[in-house]
């Protein structure tokens, strides 16, 4: 944690920005890391007010590669708010992370409130649905495949299941996602999580027929329900107000 805090401070100085929020994403935050999983650190940052007044288009993301273990990148505040208007699943997910490296208050809580206003179940559903479909196609007909790949499918599928059964924002961690399935299946998945925690990311998993059949049944239920979801057509007004408030608090002069 200390090393990551130092890196975030270094990014602020090098790029002349203020980091507003930083968290872990990927398998460590999802709740099924392998011993050799890297750290996927994502952050939201902002420049001083005058930076945003230029007519020229400017880079709105930062990629700060350290080594094979640390994958660090961030999105500018304006970019983040535009993505939130579209109910971007990756952005929303970051604010559900159980592993936070930095959170400026009241920014984090204010942003989470805005997420609830702009959350579109159908937009987030189709993000996870397309991932689940891709990963299912990748392992189709195979008796063995990477356990890491299998978990990507499982997590995306459980996310779709959550959206169908709940109007609330999708949890990031797989343990929370499992609240929508039976205790028996939770126990089976927990055993699989324990296995992944003990093997490397390239580990090849031999399909367990019973569990896989249940996952396919859940996939069919998701398929049958995907056209019954709600949308959200909020205007930019709330986002504009929030952006202006943040700029006033971070003026260059």
N, C-alpha and C positions, 0 to 999 in steps of 0.2 A: 504493500500500500504506500509506504514512504517513497519508494522508488518511482511509483506511478505519479504521485503528487509532484515530485521533482520534475518529472517529464512534462506534466501539464504546465507547471510554472515556466519551464523552458520554452514551450510552445507559445505561451502568452508573450514572452519577451521577444522571441524571434519574429513572430508575425504581427506583433503590436495589436493584440486582441484581448478581449476579456472572456474567459471561459465561464459559462453560465451553469452548465450541467455536464457531468461526465459519468459514464457507467460502463459496465461489462455487458456485452451481448454474446451471441454464439452459445456453444454447448455448456460453458461454465454457468452462464446465467439461465440457460434453459433447464439445467438440472441433470444433465447426463454427460459430464466431461469424461474423457479418457485421461490416463496418466500423462500422455504427451500432448494434450490439447493446448493450443496456444491461447493467448489472451487477446480478445477482440474488444478493444476499448473505443467507445464512440462518445463524441462530445458535441455540444451546441455552444457556439461562441458568437460574439458580436464585436464590430468595430466601433470607433467613435462616430458620433452623429455625422460629421462632415464627410466621412468616407462614403456614405450612402447618397450624398448629394451630387456626385459626379454623373454626367450623362453617359460616360463610357461604361460598357459592361465589364465587370470585374469577376475574378474567380471567387466562387462562393463556397468552396470547400478546402479543407486542409488534409493532406495525407502525410503522416509523419512515421515513416517506417524505421523501426529501431533494429530489429533482428527477427529471426524466424519465430520467436516466441511472443513478440509484441506487435500486434497489428492495430495501429492507432489512426483514427481519422475523425474529422469533424465537419459539421455543416453550419454555415452562417445562419444567424437568426432569421433573416428575411427569407432565405431559401426554405428554412424549416417551417415557417408560417405558411408559405405558399403550398408546401407539401401537405401541411395539415388541412388546408382547404379541401384537398383531394382525399383526405382520410388515409394518408400514407401509412401502411401497416408497419413498416420498419421504424418510422419515427415514433408512432404511438407505442410500439413495443419497448422502446428505450426508456420510456417513463414508467414502465412496469418492472424494470429490472430489479432483482433482489440484491444486486451488487452495485453500489454507488461509490464512485471515487470522489465526487465533488457535487454539491448542489447549493446554488446560491438562492437564498430565500429573500423575498417571497416568490422568486421566479419559478421555481419548480412547482409549488402548489398552484400558482396562478395558471401555469401552462397546463397542468393536469385538469384544471377546471375547464379550460378552453377545449381540451381534447374531448371531454364529455359532450360538449356542444356540437363539435364537428364530426364526431364518430359516426361513420356510415357502415352499418353491418355488412351491406352487400359489397362494398369496396374492399373491406378487410377480408371478407369471406373469399372473394375470388383471388386475392393474393395467395391465401393458404391453399385454396382449392387447386390452383394451377401448379403449385409446388407439389402437392400430394399426388396429383395426376402424373406429373413428370417422374417423380421418384418411383411411383407404382409401375410405370412403363419401363423404367430402368431395370427393375428386378423381376419383371414378368417372366415366368417360365424357368426361373433359376431356383435351384435348391439351396445354393449358398451365395451370399453377397456380403458386402461390407456392413458390419453392424452400425457404423456411423451413418451410412446411407439409409438404413432401415429406420433409424431413429428420426431422421429428417422426415421420412414419410409418416411415421407415427405421430410426431408432434404436429405436423401440418393437418393431419386428419383429425386429431383431437381438437385443434383450433377451430376447424370447420364445425365440428360437433358442438363446441361451446357456443358458437354464434347462433346456430340453429335453436339451441335450447335456452339461451340467455340473451337479454338485450344489453348486458353490461360489456365493458371493454374486455377483450381477451387477455387472460393472465399470460405472463411470459414463461413462468416456470411450469414444467410438466406435471409436477405434483398437484398444483392448483387446477390444471386442465383435467386431471383425472377425477375431479369431484363429480364430473358428469357421467361417469361410468360406474359399473358395479364394483364392490369391494374385491370380489374374486379377480376381476380383470386388473384392478389396481395392483394386487399382490403379484400377479404374473408379470406386469410391466416393471414393478419394483425389482424383481429378480433380474430382469433384463438390464435395468439401470445399474444394478450391482455388478453384473458381468462386464458392462462397458467400462465401469470404473476400474476394472482390474486388467484390461487388455489395451493394446495400442490401437490407434485409429485405423490401421490397415487390417485389423482383425477380420477374418471371414467367418460369418455366422451361418450355421446350418439351420435352415428354416424349421420352425416348430409348427407342425401342421394345425394343431388346435388353435393356437394364438393367431396364426395367419388367417385361418378361416374366419375367425371373429372379426379381424381387421377388415377383411373383404366385405363382410356383412355390414359393418359400420360404414364403409365406403359406399355401398349401395344405398344406404339410408341417407347419406349426405347427398348423393346424386339425385335422389328422389325429392329432396327438400330445397334444392338450391335456387329454385325460382320463386320462393315464398318470402324473400327477405326484404327488409325496409331500406330506404335510401335517406340521404340527408342533403338538403339543398340550401344550406346556410349561405348568407352573403359574406363578403369580405369585411363587413363593418367591425365586428368584434376583433378580428385579427388586426385590422388597421389601428384600432384604438390601442390595442396591446403593444403593437410595434412603436407607435408614437410615444407611449408612456415609457417604454424602454429607452428610446432615443433621448428623451428629455433627461433621463437619469444617467446618461452616458455621453453627454455633450463634449465636443472637442474644445469648445471655448464658451 
